[in-house]
Amino acid sequence: MRRRIAMLGGTTNLGDCIVALRYLLNPRRLIDGPEIEKYEDAFAGKVGVRFACSFSSARVGIYGLLLALGIKPGDEVILQVPTHIVVPNAIRFAGAKPVYVDCTLDTYNIDLEQIAKKITPRSKVLLVQHTFGIPVDMDSALYLARRFGLILIEDCVHALGSKYQGRMIGSFGKASVFSTEETKTISTTMGGMVATNDEELAAKMREFRSCCQSPQTGLTVRYLLKLIVYHFLTEPHMHLFARYLYDKIGNRHPLPRPVSGEESRGMRPVRYEQRLSNAQAALGLRQLGRLESNLEHRRRIAEFYRSKLADPFYNPPCHRRGAEPLYVRYPVWIENRNTQAFFVSAPHAVLGTWFTSVLEESVSPAVGNYEEGSCPRAENVSKHLINLPTHPRVKMKDAEVIASEVMSMFGRGAGESEKSSKTVRNKSFGIRSAS
Ligand SMILES: Cc1ncc(COP(=O)(O)O)c(C=O)c1O
């Protein structure tokens, strides 16, 4: 039977589903319990820092960090586009102003050469994002932070397991932020972690966390159910049908979504600051136990995509000497992405659409105070990028098929004739690709 690879899933296993089910059947330790501390300690160990503090999502971690660092209304936080709308939201909710810097086209990371001209007396934080898991040139980032007196924070949401000069990404800045939302390297459906070596900052983060709301039982139950349901529906043989159904149902399904309507409009949701539940921590801890094989798998699959899609036509990502990227997804530049062919999925896999806007998932970048035209490369990226899955369910054979599908749908000459885009449409199931 035909396989179809989902963009998410692949990081959970049957054992995780059984553990989730156990928490659902015996909810005594659903919200609070000892797994949270164990998970945080294990996470800090993986990143190679002394402290880690969990939250309901990475965005809440960024928000809490800015408060803990004493960021005041009117202070400026320098960050890159493309990024996700929830990042500038966290900055704005903390009272600060996001100042956007364009990305480079070889790494999709912040263009460090443009930082000097964005500095003002209000500049306080440099938030660098290791996009797709590609490490930022941390020597230069640390140098710039020192030179301009900025606090360096790492957005490692895509980059669990990436390294720079042999050291784990996330251990360079004053603090770093990770996500375990369902599309990331490991999944607790939703979840975030702040990691730091700074004891005082860690204490402040814990203090902030103690002021956050306790996770709601109903929502935690739905997160666990979602993890179980997605585990099965994203199984490659099931996904062929599941995705079809999902697209038919659209947004009417009852499972919780990672981004609320308010957040997409740049507004603060009512229950924003929340802690992570004990049950989700237990699931994160289990997946951390398998992290090495997860990372090794992603490394091999990304390496394969790199070898197949090495043609400069696909703008294969480059990284600095000493950087060891761990691709949560593999980015591919598609010259003719605007053809209709893009808006149907490849038959064998759902193609990822991260960064089809400079502020991903915003109703408009303007809601995050982004000024159109100010970062032309990032705007160009938003018109040309797709991303390919690297998660543990992608077998080498799948990667081969996915790479050939990309080449036949979008390679040199493809999509120029109406005929080829029609062929693609006919071959597919009329399903829109999604992140
Ligand atoms: C680059 C980046 N940073 C931060 C976040 C926020 O992560 P979370 O969904 O855990 O809040 C996202 C969300 O996908 C992201 O893409």
The ligand as an ORCA input file, in Angstrom:
! r2SCAN-3c Opt
* xyz 0 1
  C      11.539     30.265     14.881
  C      10.474     30.060     15.919
  N      10.660     30.556     17.149
  C       9.726     30.399     18.123
  C       8.561     29.701     17.877
  C       7.561     29.511     18.992
  O       7.507     28.181     19.452
  P       6.232     27.708     20.283
  O       5.209     27.250     19.300
  O       6.703     26.574     21.155
  O       5.769     28.865     21.088
  C       8.312     29.181     16.606
  C       7.080     28.435     16.326
  O       7.002     27.579     15.491
  C       9.301     29.355     15.605
  O       9.132     28.862     14.352
*
